[in-house]
Amino acid sequence: MDSHVVHTHHARASQAPKLVEPLLSGELPALAAPTIVDGWLPEAVLVGRSGDQRRAHEALTKTLAAAEPYGALRPFFNAGKPVRDLPARGAGRFGRLESFATTTMTALPAASTDSVDVLTSRERDLLLELPSMRTTEEIADSLFVSVNTVKTHLRGIYRKLGVNQRRDAVLQHAGQA
């Protein structure tokens, strides 16, 4: 899954689905229900971004079908802004999953319109380093700042993107690219 995000982040969105295809096709079994949900969510976003709204809706429906038996809202929440509009666009077209789609949609935070939430140039520089999975110390060295400065910028990024961890910041950024 992380490779999917990295390929998406590096503008190789066409390569990203190939990495999760074995999971989505059922060839590779999911070890936990959220795994399949985490596979279908980026697929829905990427296909939607390519303009194929029918396939994006199908991918989102499969995501909802995998998440609904477990009430798994966390993957939708963690995916953030890229996923926020998907359930709204398909409203009324999810059949037996309509109730869960509505629950999912209402659980997602509303988009912020506050201009204060714009990332600074240093925060954007740091955000570009996050997919590398290098340590905070290694990133600080490459940006010629202290570890404390990196941590301060990370807190700002997380707050502004509405996420709580590095993986979610990378996903959020990949969805905005």
Backbone as a printed PyTorch tensor [residue, N CA C, xyz], in Angstrom:
tensor([[[  0.8200,  -1.1920,   0.0000],
         [  0.0000,   0.0000,   0.0000],
         [  0.8630,   1.2560,   0.0000]],

        [[  1.9340,   1.2620,   0.8190],
         [  2.7800,   2.4350,   0.8690],
         [  3.4340,   2.7130,  -0.4830]],

        [[  3.7810,   1.6650,  -1.2370],
         [  4.3570,   1.8550,  -2.5680],
         [  3.3460,   2.5080,  -3.4900]],

        [[  2.0650,   2.1540,  -3.3290],
         [  0.9770,   2.7510,  -4.1040],
         [  0.9610,   4.2580,  -3.8850]],

        [[  1.0870,   4.6580,  -2.6350],
         [  1.0760,   6.0740,  -2.2790],
         [  2.3070,   6.7690,  -2.8470]],

        [[  3.4760,   6.1380,  -2.7280],
         [  4.7050,   6.7540,  -3.2150],
         [  4.6430,   6.9390,  -4.7250]],

        [[  4.1740,   5.9280,  -5.4660],
         [  4.0600,   6.0760,  -6.9130],
         [  3.0800,   7.1890,  -7.2620]],

        [[  1.9930,   7.2750,  -6.5310],
         [  1.0180,   8.3330,  -6.7660],
         [  1.6560,   9.6920,  -6.4830]],

        [[  2.3830,   9.7740,  -5.3820],
         [  3.0190,  11.0240,  -4.9810],
         [  4.0270,  11.4930,  -6.0230]],

        [[  4.7380,  10.5730,  -6.6270],
         [  5.7650,  10.9390,  -7.5920],
         [  5.2220,  11.0410,  -9.0130]],

        [[  3.9360,  11.3240,  -9.1450],
         [  3.2780,  11.5630, -10.4300],
         [  3.3470,  10.3550, -11.3590]],

        [[  3.3960,   9.1760, -10.7780],
         [  3.3550,   7.9530, -11.5690],
         [  2.0700,   7.2130, -11.2340]],

        [[  0.9770,   7.9520, -11.2880],
         [ -0.3250,   7.3980, -10.8980],
         [ -0.6980,   6.1930, -11.7340]],

        [[ -0.2430,   6.1150, -12.9830],
         [ -0.5900,   4.9730, -13.8290],
         [  0.0740,   3.6920, -13.3350]],

        [[  1.2150,   3.8110, -12.6480],
         [  1.9000,   2.6340, -12.1190],
         [  1.3200,   2.1900, -10.7820]],

        [[  0.7370,   3.1140, -10.0410],
         [  0.2580,   2.8140,  -8.6960],
         [ -0.7820,   1.6960,  -8.6610]],

        [[ -1.8090,   1.6920,  -9.5280],
         [ -2.7960,   0.6160,  -9.4540],
         [ -2.2170,  -0.7740,  -9.6880]],

        [[ -1.1410,  -0.8710, -10.4600],
         [ -0.5200,  -2.1700, -10.7200],
         [ -0.0230,  -2.8100,  -9.4340]],

        [[  0.3800,  -1.9810,  -8.4790],
         [  0.9150,  -2.4930,  -7.2300],
         [ -0.1540,  -3.1140,  -6.3370]],

        [[ -1.3670,  -2.6180,  -6.4250],
         [ -2.4280,  -3.1570,  -5.5720],
         [ -3.3790,  -4.0830,  -6.3300]],

        [[ -3.1650,  -4.2560,  -7.6300],
         [ -4.0500,  -5.1060,  -8.4260],
         [ -4.1940,  -6.5140,  -7.8500]],

        [[ -3.1020,  -7.1820,  -7.4160],
         [ -3.2770,  -8.5320,  -6.8460],
         [ -4.2030,  -8.5460,  -5.6230]],

        [[ -4.1670,  -7.4950,  -4.8170],
         [ -5.0460,  -7.3990,  -3.6540],
         [ -6.4870,  -7.1550,  -4.0900]],

        [[ -6.6800,  -6.2200,  -5.0220],
         [ -8.0270,  -5.8530,  -5.4420],
         [ -8.7090,  -6.9600,  -6.2510]],

        [[ -7.9290,  -7.7420,  -6.9820],
         [ -8.5100,  -8.8240,  -7.7870],
         [ -8.7910, -10.0710,  -6.9600]],

        [[ -8.2620, -10.1230,  -5.7350],
         [ -8.4600, -11.2900,  -4.8920],
         [ -7.3370, -12.3060,  -5.0380]],

        [[ -6.4030, -12.0620,  -5.9420],
         [ -5.2700, -12.9750,  -6.1350],
         [ -4.4150, -13.0470,  -4.8680]],

        [[ -4.2380, -11.9170,  -4.2110],
         [ -3.4940, -11.8400,  -2.9650],
         [ -4.5120, -11.6340,  -1.8430]],

        [[ -4.6150, -12.5610,  -0.9020],
         [ -5.6380, -12.4060,   0.1430],
         [ -5.2960, -11.2820,   1.1090]],

        [[ -6.3250, -10.5550,   1.5300],
         [ -6.1580,  -9.5000,   2.5310],
         [ -6.0670, -10.1600,   3.8980]],

        [[ -5.1270,  -9.7190,   4.7110],
         [ -4.9640, -10.2880,   6.0370],
         [ -5.9770,  -9.7310,   7.0280]],

        [[ -6.5250,  -8.5620,   6.7210],
         [ -7.5210,  -7.9340,   7.5820],
         [ -8.4620,  -7.1240,   6.7010]],

        [[ -9.6930,  -6.9830,   7.1370],
         [-10.6890,  -6.2520,   6.3500],
         [-10.2250,  -4.8470,   5.9730]],

        [[ -9.6030,  -4.0920,   6.8920],
         [ -9.1720,  -2.7500,   6.4970],
         [ -8.1520,  -2.7450,   5.3560]],

        [[ -7.4140,  -3.8400,   5.1710],
         [ -6.4300,  -3.8970,   4.0910],
         [ -7.1080,  -3.7330,   2.7420]],

        [[ -8.1920,  -4.4340,   2.5130],
         [ -8.8980,  -4.3300,   1.2410],
         [ -9.5350,  -2.9460,   1.1040]],

        [[-10.0070,  -2.3940,   2.2040],
         [-10.5670,  -1.0380,   2.1830],
         [ -9.4590,  -0.0400,   1.8230]],

        [[ -8.2840,  -0.2070,   2.4470],
         [ -7.1560,   0.6800,   2.1580],
         [ -6.6550,   0.5150,   0.7300]],

        [[ -6.9340,  -0.6210,   0.1110],
         [ -6.5710,  -0.8150,  -1.2890],
         [ -7.5470,  -0.1590,  -2.2460]],

        [[ -8.8480,  -0.2690,  -1.9440],
         [ -9.8640,   0.2780,  -2.8510],
         [ -9.9920,   1.7950,  -2.7600]],

        [[ -9.7480,   2.3850,  -1.5960],
         [ -9.9000,   3.8430,  -1.4640],
         [ -9.0020,   4.6210,  -2.4240]],

        [[ -7.6870,   4.3710,  -2.4370],
         [ -6.8520,   5.1160,  -3.3980],
         [ -7.2210,   4.7990,  -4.8390]],

        [[ -7.6640,   3.5730,  -5.0950],
         [ -8.0930,   3.2190,  -6.4460],
         [ -9.2540,   4.1110,  -6.8710]],

        [[-10.2200,   4.3010,  -5.9820],
         [-11.3750,   5.1570,  -6.2880],
         [-10.9310,   6.5940,  -6.5500]],

        [[-10.0000,   7.0870,  -5.7420],
         [ -9.5050,   8.4540,  -5.9090],
         [ -8.7630,   8.6010,  -7.2380]],

        [[ -7.8580,   7.6640,  -7.5280],
         [ -7.0630,   7.7480,  -8.7600],
         [ -7.9320,   7.6440, -10.0050]],

        [[ -8.8720,   6.7180,  -9.9900],
         [ -9.7490,   6.5600, -11.1520],
         [-10.6320,   7.7940, -11.3090]],

        [[-11.1330,   8.3170, -10.1820],
         [-11.9440,   9.5350, -10.2340],
         [-11.1620,  10.7080, -10.7700]],

        [[ -9.9000,  10.8080, -10.3590],
         [ -9.0540,  11.9040, -10.8260],
         [ -8.7850,  11.7860, -12.3240]],

        [[ -8.7730,  10.5520, -12.8420],
         [ -8.5320,  10.3640, -14.2810],
         [ -9.7640,  10.7330, -15.1080]],

        [[-10.9040,  10.9480, -14.4150],
         [-12.1130,  11.3770, -15.1170],
         [-13.1380,  10.2800, -15.3370]],

        [[-12.8050,   9.0570, -14.9840],
         [-13.7350,   7.9420, -15.1810],
         [-14.6120,   7.8020, -13.9330]],

        [[-15.6730,   8.5940, -13.8750],
         [-16.5340,   8.6250, -12.6970],
         [-17.2900,   7.3120, -12.4770]],

        [[-17.6020,   6.5990, -13.5480],
         [-18.2860,   5.3100, -13.4090],
         [-17.3920,   4.3110, -12.6780]],

        [[-16.1270,   4.2070, -13.1000],
         [-15.1970,   3.2780, -12.4410],
         [-14.8680,   3.7430, -11.0260]],

        [[-14.8000,   5.0480, -10.8090],
         [-14.5420,   5.5710,  -9.4670],
         [-15.6860,   5.1810,  -8.5320]],

        [[-16.9210,   5.2820,  -9.0370],
         [-18.0840,   4.8930,  -8.2320],
         [-18.0550,   3.3880,  -7.9340]],

        [[-17.6790,   2.5800,  -8.9180],
         [-17.5770,   1.1330,  -8.7050],
         [-16.5300,   0.8090,  -7.6390]],

        [[-15.3790,   1.4790,  -7.7120],
         [-14.3230,   1.2500,  -6.7230],
         [-14.7770,   1.6900,  -5.3350]],

        [[-15.4740,   2.8130,  -5.2560],
         [-15.9740,   3.2720,  -3.9620],
         [-17.0320,   2.3140,  -3.4250]],

        [[-17.8780,   1.7910,  -4.2970],
         [-18.8930,   0.8220,  -3.8640],
         [-18.2180,  -0.4220,  -3.2950]],

        [[-17.1470,  -0.8890,  -3.9340],
         [-16.4070,  -2.0500,  -3.4150],
         [-15.7580,  -1.7100,  -2.0780]],

        [[-15.2850,  -0.4870,  -1.9370],
         [-14.7040,  -0.0440,  -0.6730],
         [-15.7600,  -0.0790,   0.4260]],

        [[-16.9130,   0.4830,   0.1330],
         [-18.0030,   0.5100,   1.1140],
         [-18.4520,  -0.9080,   1.4750]],

        [[-18.5210,  -1.7870,   0.4770],
         [-18.9420,  -3.1720,   0.7190],
         [-17.9550,  -3.8850,   1.6290]],

        [[-16.6690,  -3.6110,   1.4850],
         [-15.6570,  -4.2380,   2.3340],
         [-15.6760,  -3.6460,   3.7460]],

        [[-15.9800,  -2.3640,   3.8640],
         [-15.9350,  -1.6770,   5.1590],
         [-17.2160,  -1.8440,   5.9700]],

        [[-18.3460,  -1.9380,   5.3060],
         [-19.6520,  -1.9170,   5.9790],
         [-19.8480,  -3.0310,   7.0140]],

        [[-19.4710,  -4.2820,   6.7440],
         [-19.7050,  -5.3230,   7.7570],
         [-18.9760,  -5.0640,   9.0700]],

        [[-17.9060,  -4.2970,   9.0090],
         [-17.0990,  -4.0290,  10.2020],
         [-17.3230,  -2.6220,  10.7450]],

        [[-18.1430,  -1.8460,  10.0530],
         [-18.3390,  -0.4550,  10.4580],
         [-17.0360,   0.3190,  10.3970]],

        [[-16.1840,  -0.0310,   9.4490],
         [-14.8350,   0.5450,   9.3400],
         [-14.8800,   1.9440,   8.7320]],

        [[-14.9790,   2.9380,   9.5950],
         [-14.9830,   4.3340,   9.1520],
         [-13.5840,   4.9350,   9.1510]],

        [[-12.6990,   4.3950,   9.9780],
         [-11.3600,   4.9620,  10.1390],
         [-10.5990,   5.0930,   8.8080]],

        [[-10.6140,   4.0820,   7.9160],
         [ -9.8710,   4.2650,   6.6520],
         [-10.3610,   5.4660,   5.8440]],

        [[-11.6570,   5.7300,   5.8660],
         [-12.2100,   6.8830,   5.1430],
         [-11.7370,   8.1760,   5.8030]],

        [[-11.7870,   8.1950,   7.1240],
         [-11.3590,   9.3740,   7.8690],
         [ -9.8680,   9.6280,   7.6440]],

        [[ -9.0530,   8.5560,   7.7120],
         [ -7.6090,   8.6910,   7.5330],
         [ -7.2510,   9.1500,   6.1260]],

        [[ -8.0350,   8.7570,   5.1360],
         [ -7.7430,   9.1360,   3.7530],
         [ -7.9710,  10.6250,   3.5180]],

        [[ -8.8150,  11.2470,   4.3360],
         [ -8.9950,  12.6940,   4.3100],
         [ -9.6270,  13.2700,   3.0590]],

        [[ -9.1350,  14.4370,   2.6750],
         [ -9.7260,  15.2600,   1.6270],
         [ -9.9510,  14.5510,   0.2880]],

        [[ -9.0220,  13.7140,  -0.1980],
         [ -9.2590,  13.0830,  -1.5050],
         [-10.5240,  12.2290,  -1.5500]],

        [[-10.9180,  11.6880,  -0.4110],
         [-12.0680,  10.7890,  -0.3550],
         [-13.3480,  11.5340,   0.0000]],

        [[-13.2130,  12.7130,   0.5710],
         [-14.3560,  13.4480,   1.1090],
         [-15.5060,  13.6050,   0.1210]],

        [[-15.2150,  13.8840,  -1.1370],
         [-16.2660,  14.1580,  -2.1120],
         [-16.8420,  12.9080,  -2.7650]],

        [[-16.1450,  11.7770,  -2.6740],
         [-16.5970,  10.5750,  -3.3750],
         [-17.9900,  10.0940,  -2.9470]],

        [[-18.2710,   9.9360,  -1.6480],
         [-19.6210,   9.4810,  -1.2820],
         [-20.7110,  10.4830,  -1.6750]],

        [[-20.3960,  11.7670,  -1.6250],
         [-21.3840,  12.7950,  -1.9860],
         [-21.7380,  12.7040,  -3.4650]],

        [[-20.7330,  12.4650,  -4.3200],
         [-20.9880,  12.3630,  -5.7610],
         [-21.8600,  11.1690,  -6.1130]],

        [[-21.7460,  10.1000,  -5.3190],
         [-22.5090,   8.8940,  -5.6280],
         [-23.7840,   8.7570,  -4.8200]],

        [[-24.1370,   9.7610,  -4.0450],
         [-25.3170,   9.6880,  -3.1700],
         [-26.5480,   9.2290,  -3.9500]],

        [[-27.2410,   8.2750,  -3.3620],
         [-28.4520,   7.7410,  -3.9730],
         [-28.1960,   6.6060,  -4.9480]],

        [[-26.9240,   6.2400,  -5.1420],
         [-26.5900,   5.1880,  -6.1070],
         [-25.8310,   4.0200,  -5.4800]],

        [[-25.8930,   3.8910,  -4.1620],
         [-25.1520,   2.8250,  -3.4900],
         [-26.0220,   1.6400,  -3.0770]],

        [[-27.2900,   1.6610,  -3.4130],
         [-28.1690,   0.5320,  -3.1070],
         [-28.2050,   0.2230,  -1.6290]],

        [[-28.0070,  -1.0640,  -1.2840],
         [-28.0720,  -1.4950,   0.1210],
         [-26.9980,  -0.8370,   0.9810]],

        [[-25.9830,  -0.2480,   0.3550],
         [-24.8980,   0.4030,   1.0820],
         [-25.1420,   1.8920,   1.3050]],

        [[-26.3010,   2.3790,   0.8700],
         [-26.5980,   3.8120,   0.9500],
         [-26.4970,   4.3460,   2.3790]],

        [[-27.0380,   3.5990,   3.3330],
         [-27.0140,   4.0410,   4.7260],
         [-25.5750,   4.1630,   5.2280]],

        [[-24.7490,   3.1600,   4.9140],
         [-23.3490,   3.2040,   5.3420],
         [-22.5960,   4.3230,   4.6190]],

        [[-22.8950,   4.5400,   3.3440],
         [-22.2640,   5.6260,   2.5860],
         [-22.5870,   6.9700,   3.2360]],

        [[-23.8320,   7.1500,   3.6650],
         [-24.2410,   8.3880,   4.3320],
         [-23.5220,   8.5390,   5.6660]],

        [[-23.4290,   7.4380,   6.4200],
         [-22.7120,   7.4620,   7.6980],
         [-21.2550,   7.8410,   7.4750]],

        [[-20.6550,   7.2500,   6.4490],
         [-19.2620,   7.5420,   6.1190],
         [-19.0900,   9.0110,   5.7600]],

        [[-19.9800,   9.5100,   4.9140],
         [-19.8960,  10.8910,   4.4480],
         [-20.0170,  11.8660,   5.6180]],

        [[-20.9250,  11.6020,   6.5380],
         [-21.1100,  12.5150,   7.6640],
         [-19.9830,  12.4030,   8.6790]],

        [[-19.2610,  11.2800,   8.6820],
         [-18.1450,  11.1080,   9.6140],
         [-16.8970,  11.8560,   9.1640]],

        [[-16.8110,  12.1630,   7.8670],
         [-15.6290,  12.8520,   7.3500],
         [-15.6730,  14.3260,   7.7260]],

        [[-14.5260,  14.8870,   8.1200],
         [-14.5190,  16.3070,   8.4880],
         [-14.8020,  17.1860,   7.2810]],

        [[-15.4600,  18.2970,   7.5430],
         [-15.7630,  19.2530,   6.4740],
         [-14.4780,  19.9030,   5.9950]],

        [[-14.4630,  20.2830,   4.7470],
         [-13.2880,  20.9410,   4.1790],
         [-13.0870,  22.2940,   4.8410]],

        [[-11.8550,  22.6100,   5.1140],
         [-11.5220,  23.9020,   5.7130],
         [-11.3670,  24.9490,   4.6160]],

        [[-11.9820,  26.0820,   4.8220],
         [-11.8380,  27.1740,   3.8580],
         [-10.9720,  28.2830,   4.4270]],

        [[-10.4340,  28.0450,   5.6090],
         [ -9.6110,  29.0350,   6.2820],
         [ -8.2470,  29.1410,   5.6030]],

        [[ -7.8680,  30.3440,   5.1790],
         [ -6.5970,  30.5270,   4.4780],
         [ -5.4030,  30.2870,   5.3890]],

        [[ -5.6100,  30.2460,   6.7060],
         [ -4.5350,  29.9800,   7.6500],
         [ -4.0110,  28.5530,   7.4450]],

        [[ -4.8220,  27.6700,   6.8790],
         [ -4.4450,  26.2790,   6.7260],
         [ -3.5340,  26.0160,   5.5420]],

        [[ -3.0340,  27.0430,   4.8840],
         [ -2.1200,  26.8700,   3.7680],
         [ -0.7330,  26.5400,   4.3330]],

        [[ -0.0950,  25.5220,   3.7620],
         [  1.2320,  25.1280,   4.2240],
         [  2.2700,  26.1810,   3.8420]],

        [[  3.2220,  26.4000,   4.7550],
         [  4.3310,  27.3000,   4.4530],
         [  5.2690,  26.5970,   3.4750]],

        [[  6.2020,  27.3480,   2.8900],
         [  7.1340,  26.7350,   1.9380],
         [  8.0020,  25.6810,   2.6210]],

        [[  8.4090,  25.9130,   3.8610],
         [  9.2180,  24.9180,   4.5910],
         [  8.3890,  23.6770,   4.9130]],

        [[  7.1240,  23.8660,   5.2480],
         [  6.2580,  22.7120,   5.4890],
         [  6.0690,  21.9080,   4.2070]],

        [[  5.9210,  22.6010,   3.0750],
         [  5.8050,  21.8970,   1.7870],
         [  7.0850,  21.1410,   1.4700]],

        [[  8.2430,  21.7400,   1.7370],
         [  9.5230,  21.0500,   1.5360],
         [  9.5820,  19.7690,   2.3690]],

        [[  9.1740,  19.8800,   3.6130],
         [  9.1800,  18.7150,   4.5020],
         [  8.1750,  17.6700,   4.0300]],

        [[  7.0170,  18.1060,   3.5990],
         [  5.9850,  17.1750,   3.1290],
         [  6.4970,  16.3400,   1.9610]],

        [[  7.3000,  16.9360,   1.1000],
         [  7.8680,  16.1980,  -0.0280],
         [  8.8640,  15.1340,   0.4210]],

        [[  9.4210,  15.2940,   1.6120],
         [ 10.3760,  14.3210,   2.1600],
         [  9.6880,  13.1340,   2.8330]],

        [[  8.4520,  13.2860,   3.2350],
         [  7.7870,  12.2590,   4.0410],
         [  7.6560,  10.8930,   3.3640]],

        [[  7.3770,  10.8040,   2.0670],
         [  7.2500,   9.4640,   1.4660],
         [  8.5420,   8.6560,   1.4930]],

        [[  9.6800,   9.3160,   1.6690],
         [ 10.9650,   8.6160,   1.6700],
         [ 11.1020,   7.6760,   2.8590]],

        [[ 10.3300,   7.8930,   3.8960],
         [ 10.3600,   7.1120,   5.1270],
         [ 11.7200,   7.2100,   5.8430]],

        [[ 12.4690,   8.2640,   5.5210],
         [ 13.6960,   8.5050,   6.2690],
         [ 13.3290,   8.9790,   7.6620]],

        [[ 14.2500,   8.8370,   8.5830],
         [ 13.9950,   9.2600,   9.9580],
         [ 13.9330,  10.7780,  10.0380]],

        [[ 13.4030,  11.2540,  11.1350],
         [ 13.3210,  12.6880,  11.3820],
         [ 14.7300,  13.2980,  11.3620]],

        [[ 15.6840,  12.5820,  11.9380],
         [ 17.0620,  13.0650,  11.9740],
         [ 17.6330,  13.1730,  10.5560]],

        [[ 17.3920,  12.1750,   9.7210],
         [ 17.9040,  12.1970,   8.3530],
         [ 17.2740,  13.3420,   7.5430]],

        [[ 15.9860,  13.5550,   7.7450],
         [ 15.3060,  14.6510,   7.0440],
         [ 15.8550,  15.9960,   7.5190]],

        [[ 16.0660,  16.1300,   8.8350],
         [ 16.6240,  17.3770,   9.3800],
         [ 17.9890,  17.6700,   8.7600]],

        [[ 18.8190,  16.6390,   8.6460],
         [ 20.1380,  16.8270,   8.0330],
         [ 20.0270,  17.2870,   6.5880]],

        [[ 19.1180,  16.6660,   5.8240],
         [ 19.0100,  17.0200,   4.4030],
         [ 18.4250,  18.4080,   4.1930]],

        [[ 17.6170,  18.8800,   5.1490],
         [ 17.0190,  20.2240,   5.0340],
         [ 17.8340,  21.2900,   5.7690]],

        [[ 18.9310,  20.8550,   6.4310],
         [ 19.8120,  21.7610,   7.1690],
         [ 19.0680,  22.5040,   8.2730]],

        [[ 18.2330,  21.7470,   9.0090],
         [ 17.5170,  22.2950,  10.1650],
         [ 17.6650,  21.3160,  11.3280]],

        [[ 17.2380,  21.7380,  12.4940],
         [ 17.3150,  20.8580,  13.6590],
         [ 16.1550,  19.8580,  13.6540]],

        [[ 16.3160,  18.8100,  14.4170],
         [ 15.2600,  17.8060,  14.5720],
         [ 14.0140,  18.4680,  15.1660]],

        [[ 14.2150,  19.3860,  16.1140],
         [ 13.0740,  20.0810,  16.7160],
         [ 12.3150,  20.9120,  15.6870]],

        [[ 13.0230,  21.5130,  14.7470],
         [ 12.3650,  22.2840,  13.6890],
         [ 11.5230,  21.3600,  12.8140]],

        [[ 12.0690,  20.2060,  12.4790],
         [ 11.3160,  19.2260,  11.6830],
         [ 10.0480,  18.8130,  12.4390]],

        [[ 10.1860,  18.5370,  13.7170],
         [  9.0240,  18.1220,  14.5200],
         [  7.9770,  19.2350,  14.5860]],

        [[  8.4260,  20.4750,  14.7040],
         [  7.4990,  21.6090,  14.7270],
         [  6.7520,  21.7180,  13.4010]],

        [[  7.4940,  21.5860,  12.2900],
         [  6.8560,  21.6340,  10.9710],
         [  5.8990,  20.4570,  10.7780]],

        [[  6.2630,  19.2790,  11.2760],
         [  5.3760,  18.1080,  11.1730],
         [  4.0590,  18.3660,  11.8980]],

        [[  4.1430,  18.9290,  13.1060],
         [  2.9100,  19.2450,  13.8420],
         [  2.0390,  20.2120,  13.0480]],

        [[  2.6750,  21.2190,  12.4340],
         [  1.9260,  22.1790,  11.6170],
         [  1.2820,  21.5120,  10.4130]],

        [[  2.0260,  20.6280,   9.7550],
         [  1.4860,  19.9020,   8.5970],
         [  0.2990,  19.0490,   9.0170]],

        [[  0.4700,  18.2870,  10.0770],
         [ -0.6060,  17.4050,  10.5410],
         [ -1.8560,  18.2170,  10.8880]],

        [[ -1.6560,  19.3300,  11.5900],
         [ -2.7990,  20.1650,  11.9820],
         [ -3.5090,  20.7130,  10.7510]],

        [[ -2.7360,  21.2530,   9.8190],
         [ -3.3180,  21.8860,   8.6390],
         [ -3.9730,  20.8850,   7.6920]],

        [[ -3.4400,  19.6720,   7.6370],
         [ -4.0360,  18.6500,   6.7730],
         [ -5.1210,  17.8540,   7.4900]],

        [[ -5.2470,  18.0680,   8.7920],
         [ -6.2640,  17.3560,   9.5560],
         [ -5.9530,  15.8760,   9.7200]],

        [[ -4.6640,  15.5430,   9.8820],
         [ -4.2480,  14.1540,  10.0520],
         [ -3.4510,  14.0220,  11.3440]],

        [[ -3.1600,  12.7650,  11.7110],
         [ -2.4380,  12.5290,  12.9560],
         [ -1.1460,  11.7560,  12.7830]],

        [[ -0.8410,  11.3510,  11.5710],
         [  0.3780,  10.5770,  11.3750],
         [  0.9530,  10.8020,   9.9860]],

        [[  2.2030,  10.4240,   9.8500],
         [  2.9670,  10.6500,   8.6260],
         [  2.3040,  10.0180,   7.4080]],

        [[  1.8850,   8.7690,   7.5280],
         [  1.2580,   8.0560,   6.4220],
         [  0.0410,   8.8150,   5.9000]],

        [[ -0.7650,   9.3240,   6.8100],
         [ -1.9730,  10.0460,   6.4190],
         [ -1.6340,  11.3790,   5.7400]],

        [[ -0.5640,  12.0250,   6.1830],
         [ -0.1330,  13.2730,   5.5320],
         [  0.3020,  12.9860,   4.1020]],

        [[  1.0070,  11.8720,   3.9000],
         [  1.4510,  11.4990,   2.5550],
         [  0.2370,  11.1910,   1.6830]],

        [[ -0.7230,  10.4380,   2.2180],
         [ -1.9480,  10.1190,   1.4700],
         [ -2.7190,  11.3860,   1.1040]],

        [[ -2.8550,  12.2620,   2.0640],
         [ -3.5760,  13.5150,   1.8580],
         [ -2.9070,  14.3310,   0.7600]],

        [[ -1.5890,  14.4440,   0.8280],
         [ -0.8510,  15.2200,  -0.1590],
         [ -0.9480,  14.5700,  -1.5450]],

        [[ -0.8560,  13.2450,  -1.5910],
         [ -0.9500,  12.5300,  -2.8700],
         [ -2.3160,  12.7710,  -3.5060]],

        [[ -3.3470,  12.8500,  -2.6950],
         [ -4.6940,  13.0900,  -3.1940],
         [ -4.8980,  14.4990,  -3.7160]],

        [[ -4.0740,  15.4440,  -3.2650],
         [ -4.1930,  16.8280,  -3.7130],
         [ -3.3570,  17.1080,  -4.9420]],

        [[ -2.3830,  16.2340,  -5.1890],
         [ -1.4600,  16.4670,  -6.3140],
         [ -2.1380,  16.3530,  -7.6430]]])
